[in-house]
Amino acid sequence: MHKTDVVIIGASASGLMCAATAGQRGRKVVVLDHANKAGKKILMSGGGRCNFTNYSVSADNYLSHNPHFCKSALSRFTQWDFIAMVERYRIPYHEREHGQLFCNDSAKDILNMLLDECQAVAVEIRLNSDIIKIEQQTDHHFIVHSSRGDFHCSSLVIATGGLSIPTMGATPFGYKIAEQFGLRVHATRAGLVPFTLHVEDKQRFAPLSGIAVQSVVSHPRATFRENILFTHRGLSGPAILQISSYWQAGESVTIDLLPNIDLASLLLAAQQDHPQQQLRTVLTQHLPKRLIAAFIDDALLNQPMQHLSRQQQSFVVDQLKVWSLKPNGTEGYRTAEVTLGGVDCDDVSSKTMEAKQVKGLYFIGEVLDVSGWLGGYNFQWAWSSGWAAGQNV
C-alpha cells in the first residue's frame, strides 16, 4: 500500500495543473493514467500548436446546466495567470483571430512546462496504470486499487475528461466514479463537432467538398460568424463546430453565406447599372461558382439582370442569405473536440471542486458539466478548475 496525500486520476491538462498546484503547497501527489504518455490531448490540440487560452474569457463562453458554476474558478485563475506562466517559461506564442493564443512552435512546449512544474515539486506520474477499484473508508480516506499498486490518499481528484476522441483513450470512467459516490451526471453528447447531412442534402453538397466561406450561422440560442467548410459528409469549419454545441437533434440552423453584403440592394444596383449582365456573373464576384450552382439552377443563373423579377431576386436572397439547414446528425465523439454534459455542477463546490457530499473527492476539467467554445476556452477551464482544486486538496 502506497500512502500519499493526493491521488489524481488522469494526466490531463486539468490533472497536471492540479498536481503542480497541490505540490507547490507541499502536498505529496501521485498522478495515475491508463495511457502510455501524459497529456495526449494537449499534444494533438490546435493542429499540434495548442490553442492554450484566449485573451477574452468569461462565463458566456461556456455551456452548462449551471451557467454560474465556472465563474469562481475562472476569476481566481485567469487567462492572464496562465499567460504569465507561459511567458515565464519563454514559450513563444501568437494571437490568431478572436483572441485565440497558440504556441509558435509546438504543443509540446505547454506539456513540457506542466511536466516541469510537476517535477519541480516531486509529483509522481505513473502511466500505464489501469484503475481496478476505488474505495472510500471514511471522509478524506480513499483507497485506489490500480494495476500499478494500491494507493491510500486523503484527497482523490478525478481528471479523466469526457468521451471525445475515443482513439485517444477517452472513456466514461469519470462519470461512473461520480455515480458510484452518488453524484448526478447529466446526459452527455458530442460538442464542437461537424454536422452530417440527410441523403438528399449530402448528394447536393458533396461536390462542394473543400470549399470554405465566411458565414454567419444562427440558432435560437447562439450566433457565430466564422468560416464554414463543406466536406464529403456534411459541414464543418469553426462556425459549424461552435453552433453544434447548441444544436439538438431535429433542429435547423440558418446560414448567411454573404454576411458582408446586402444582397437585395446589390441585385437591384446590378439590374440598374449592368442590365445585360447575367446573374451568374454578379454572384461569382462574391462566392465560388460551384457553390452558387448548388443553390440556384442554371436557367436562373443565365438570366440577364434586366429580366430578373422581384420574386426571383427575393428567391436568390433567401437561398444565399437565409439558408435553412436541418442536419441529419453529427460526426459524434470520433471527431468531437469536447463532451457536453457530465458531472452535475450542483453537486460540486464551485470554489474548491470538491463533491459537496463526499469529503475529499474532487472533479475537474471536462468530466464536469462545463463545456467551452472553440478558441482556447476548454483549456482555460482545465487550468482554472485544476488550480482551484489544487489549492484545496
PEPELIN-V593214 format. One record per pair of residues at least 24 apart in sequence whose C-alpha atoms are under 10 Angstrom apart, sorted by the first residue. I is the first residue (numbers start at 1). J is the second residue. Records with the same first field share a line. If there is no record, write none. Layout:
I: J, J
This chain:
1: 143, 144, 145, 149, 150, 151, 152
2: 30, 143, 144, 149, 150, 151, 152, 153
3: 28, 29, 30, 143, 150, 151, 152, 153, 154
4: 28, 29, 30, 151, 152, 153, 154, 155
5: 29, 30, 140, 141, 151, 152, 153, 154, 155, 156, 393
6: 30, 31, 123, 140, 142, 151, 152, 153, 154, 155, 156, 157, 360, 390, 393
7: 31, 32, 124, 125, 142, 143, 144, 151, 152, 153, 154, 155, 156, 157, 158, 361, 393
8: 32, 33, 125, 153, 155, 156, 157, 158, 159, 160, 362, 363
9: 33, 34, 125, 126, 129, 130, 131, 144, 156, 157, 158, 159, 160, 161, 173, 174, 363
10: 34, 35, 38, 39, 125, 126, 127, 129, 157, 158, 159, 160, 161, 174
11: 35, 37, 38, 39, 40, 115, 125, 126, 127, 159, 160, 161
12: 38, 39, 40, 41, 42, 111, 159, 160, 161, 365, 366, 382, 386
13: 38, 39, 40, 41, 42, 52, 110, 111, 114, 159, 160, 161, 364, 365, 366, 378, 379, 380, 381, 382, 383, 386
14: 39, 158, 159, 160, 161, 363, 364, 365, 366, 378, 379, 380, 381, 382, 383, 384, 385, 386, 387, 389, 390
15: 39, 114, 157, 158, 159, 160, 161, 363, 364, 365, 382, 383, 385, 386, 387, 389, 390
16: 111, 114, 115, 117, 118, 123, 125, 159, 382, 383, 386, 387, 390
17: 114, 115, 117, 118, 382, 383, 384, 385, 386, 387, 388, 389, 390
18: 114, 118, 157, 159, 364, 382, 383, 384, 385, 386, 387, 388, 389, 390, 391, 392, 393
19: 114, 115, 117, 118, 119, 121, 122, 123, 124, 125, 157, 386, 387, 389, 390, 391, 393
20: 114, 115, 116, 117, 118, 119, 120, 121, 122, 123, 386, 387, 390
21: 117, 118, 121, 386, 387, 388, 389, 390, 391, 392, 393
22: 118, 121, 123, 386, 387, 388, 389, 390, 391, 392, 393
23: 117, 118, 119, 120, 121, 122, 123, 390, 391, 393
24: 117, 118, 120, 121, 122, 123, 390, 391
25: 121, 390, 391, 392, 393
26: 121, 122
27: 121, 122, 123, 390, 393
28: 121, 122, 123, 124, 153
29: 118, 121, 122, 123, 124, 125, 153, 155, 156, 393
30: 122, 123, 124, 125, 126, 151, 153, 156
31: 118, 123, 124, 125, 126, 127, 129, 157, 159
32: 124, 125, 126, 127, 128, 129, 130, 131, 144, 146, 148, 159
33: 125, 126, 127, 128, 129, 130, 131, 146, 159, 160
34: 126, 127, 128, 129, 130, 131, 146, 147, 160, 169
35: 126, 127, 128, 129, 130, 168, 169, 170
36: 126, 127, 128, 129
37: 125, 126, 127, 128
38: 111, 112, 115, 125, 126, 127, 128
39: 107, 108, 110, 111, 112, 114, 115
40: 107, 108, 111, 168, 169
41: 107, 111, 161, 165, 168, 169, 170, 337
42: 107, 108, 109, 110, 111, 379
43: 106, 107, 108, 109, 110, 111
44: 106, 107, 108, 168
45: 102, 106, 107, 337, 376, 379
46: 101, 102, 103, 106, 107, 375, 376
47: 102, 106, 107
48: 102, 103, 105, 106, 107, 108
49: 93, 101, 102, 103, 104, 105, 106, 107, 108, 109, 110
50: 93, 101, 102, 103, 104, 105, 106, 107, 108, 109, 110, 111, 376, 379
51: 93, 94, 95, 96, 100, 101, 102, 103, 107, 110, 374, 375, 376, 377, 378, 379, 380
52: 79, 82, 83, 86, 93, 100, 101, 102, 103, 107, 110, 375, 376, 377, 378, 379, 380, 382, 383
53: 78, 79, 80, 82, 83, 95, 99, 100, 101, 102, 375, 376, 377, 378, 379, 380, 381, 383
54: 79, 80, 83, 95, 96, 97, 98, 99, 100, 101, 102, 374, 375, 376, 377, 378, 379, 380
55: 79, 80, 83, 95, 98, 99, 100, 101, 375, 376, 377
56: 80, 98, 99, 100, 375, 376, 377
57: 99, 372, 375, 376, 377, 380, 381
58: 372, 377
59: 370, 372, 377
60: 372, 373
61: 371, 372, 373, 374, 375, 377, 378
62: 245, 369, 370, 371, 372, 373, 374, 377, 378, 381
63: 245, 246, 340, 341, 369, 370, 371, 372, 373
64: 186, 340, 341, 342, 344, 345, 368, 369, 370, 371, 372
65: 186, 341, 342, 344, 345, 346, 369, 370
66: 344, 345, 346, 369, 370
67: 345, 369, 370
68: 345, 350
69: 345, 346, 348, 349, 350, 351, 369, 370
70: 345, 350, 351, 369, 370, 371, 381, 384, 385
71: 350, 351, 384
72: 349, 350, 351, 352, 384, 385, 388
73: 350, 351, 352, 353, 380, 381, 382, 383, 384, 385, 386, 387, 388, 389
74: 380, 381, 382, 383, 384, 385, 387, 388
75: 384
76: 351, 384, 385, 387, 388
77: 380, 381, 383, 384, 385, 386, 387, 388
78: 380, 381, 383, 384
79: 376, 377, 379, 380, 381, 383, 384
81: 383, 384
82: 380, 383, 384
85: 110, 113, 114
86: 110, 113, 114
88: 113
89: 113, 116
96: 375
97: 226, 375
98: 226, 375
99: 375, 376
100: 374, 375, 376, 377
101: 375, 376
102: 375, 376
131: 173
133: 177
134: 177, 180
135: 180, 181
136: 181, 358, 360, 361
138: 358, 359, 360
139: 357, 358, 359, 360, 361
140: 358, 359, 360, 361, 393
141: 359, 360, 361
142: 360, 361
153: 360
154: 359, 360, 361, 393
155: 354, 359, 360, 361, 362, 392, 393
156: 354, 359, 360, 361, 362, 363, 393
157: 353, 354, 360, 361, 362, 363, 364, 386, 389, 390, 393
158: 361, 362, 363, 364, 365, 367, 368
159: 362, 363, 364, 365, 366, 367, 368, 382, 385, 386
160: 363, 364, 365, 366, 367, 368
161: 338, 339, 342, 363, 364, 365, 366, 367, 368, 382
162: 188, 189, 190, 333, 337, 338, 339, 340, 341, 342, 365, 366, 367, 368, 369
163: 188, 189, 190, 332, 333, 334, 336, 337, 338, 339, 340, 342, 366, 367
164: 189, 190, 191, 192, 193, 332, 333, 334, 335, 336, 337, 338, 339, 340, 366
165: 190, 332, 333, 334, 335, 336, 337, 338, 339
166: 333, 334, 335, 336
167: 333, 334, 335
168: 334
170: 333
172: 342, 367
173: 367
174: 342, 343, 363, 366, 367, 368
175: 342, 343, 344, 363, 367, 368
176: 343
177: 343, 363
178: 342, 343, 344, 347, 355, 361, 362, 363, 367, 368
179: 343
181: 355, 357, 358, 361
182: 347, 355, 357, 358
183: 343, 344, 345, 346, 347, 348, 355, 356, 357, 358
184: 342, 343, 344, 345, 346, 347
185: 341, 342, 343, 344, 345, 347, 367, 368, 369
186: 340, 341, 342, 343, 344, 345, 368, 369
187: 340, 341, 342, 343, 344, 369
188: 339, 340, 341, 342, 343, 367, 369
189: 245, 248, 330, 332, 333, 336, 338, 339, 340, 341, 342
190: 244, 245, 330, 331, 332, 333, 334, 335, 336, 337, 338, 339, 340, 341
191: 241, 242, 243, 244, 245, 246, 247, 330, 331, 332, 333, 335, 336, 337, 338, 339, 340, 341, 371, 372, 373, 374
192: 236, 237, 238, 239, 240, 241, 242, 243, 244, 245, 246, 330, 331, 332, 333, 335, 336, 337, 338, 339, 340, 371, 372, 373, 374
193: 235, 236, 237, 238, 240, 241, 242, 243, 244, 245, 329, 330, 331, 332, 333, 334, 335, 336, 337, 338, 339
194: 228, 229, 230, 231, 233, 234, 235, 236, 237, 238, 239, 240, 241, 242, 243, 244, 327, 329, 330, 331, 332, 335, 336, 337
195: 230, 231, 233, 234, 235, 236, 237, 240, 241, 243, 244, 247, 326, 327, 328, 329, 330, 331, 332
196: 231, 232, 233, 234, 235, 236, 326, 327, 328, 329, 330, 331, 332
197: 232, 233, 234, 235, 325, 326, 327, 328, 329, 330
198: 233, 234, 325, 326, 327, 328, 329
199: 233, 328
201: 233, 234, 325, 326, 327, 328
202: 231, 232, 233, 234, 235, 327, 328
203: 232, 233, 234
204: 294, 295
205: 230, 231, 232, 233, 234, 235, 290, 291, 294, 295
206: 230, 231, 232, 233, 234, 235, 294
207: 231, 232, 290, 291, 294
208: 232, 234, 288, 289, 290, 291, 293, 294
209: 233, 234, 235, 291
211: 288, 290, 291
212: 236, 237, 288, 291
213: 237, 257, 258, 286, 287, 288, 291
214: 238, 239, 256, 257, 258, 259, 260, 287
215: 239, 240, 255, 256, 257, 258, 259, 260, 321
216: 240, 254, 255, 256, 257, 258, 259, 260, 321, 322
217: 242, 243, 253, 254, 255, 256, 257, 259, 322, 323, 324
218: 243, 247, 252, 253, 254, 255, 256, 322, 324
219: 243, 244, 246, 247, 251, 252, 253, 254, 255
220: 246, 247, 251, 252, 253, 254
221: 246, 247
222: 246, 247
223: 253, 254, 255
224: 255
225: 255, 256, 259
226: 259
227: 257
228: 255, 257
230: 291
233: 330, 331
234: 327, 328, 329, 330, 331
235: 327, 330, 331
236: 330, 331
238: 373, 374, 375
239: 374
241: 330, 336, 337, 373, 374
242: 372, 373, 374, 375
243: 373
244: 327, 329, 330, 336
245: 336, 338, 339, 340, 371, 372, 373, 374
246: 340
247: 327, 329, 330
248: 327, 329, 330
249: 326, 327, 328, 329, 330
250: 326, 327, 328, 329
251: 325, 326, 327, 328, 329
252: 323, 324, 325, 326, 327, 328
253: 322, 323, 324, 325, 326, 327
254: 321, 322, 323, 324, 325, 326
255: 319, 320, 321, 322, 323, 324, 325
256: 317, 318, 319, 320, 321, 322, 323, 324
257: 286, 287, 291, 319, 320, 321, 322, 323
258: 286, 287, 317, 320, 321, 322
259: 320, 321
260: 286
261: 286, 321
262: 317, 321
263: 313, 314, 316, 317, 318, 320, 321
264: 310, 313, 314, 316, 317, 318, 321
265: 313, 317
267: 305, 308, 310, 313, 314, 316, 317
268: 305, 306, 308, 310, 313
269: 305
270: 305, 306
271: 304, 305, 306, 307, 308
272: 305, 306
273: 305, 306
274: 304, 305, 306
275: 304, 305, 306, 307, 308
276: 303, 304, 305, 306, 307
277: 302, 303, 304, 305, 306
278: 302, 303, 304, 305, 306, 307, 308
279: 303, 304, 305, 306, 307, 308, 313, 316
280: 304, 305
281: 305
283: 316, 320
287: 320
291: 320
292: 316, 319, 320
295: 319, 320, 323
296: 320
337: 371, 372, 373, 374, 378
338: 366, 370, 371, 372, 373, 374, 378
339: 366, 367, 368, 369, 370, 371, 372
340: 366, 367, 368, 369, 370, 371, 372
341: 366, 367, 368, 369, 370, 371
342: 366, 367, 368, 369, 370, 371
343: 367, 368, 369, 370
344: 368, 369, 370
345: 369, 370
349: 389
350: 385, 388, 389
351: 385, 388, 389, 391, 392
352: 385, 386, 387, 388, 389, 390, 391, 392, 393
353: 385, 386, 387, 388, 389, 390, 391, 392, 393
354: 388, 389, 392, 393
360: 392, 393
361: 389, 393
362: 386, 389, 390, 392, 393
363: 389
364: 388, 389, 390
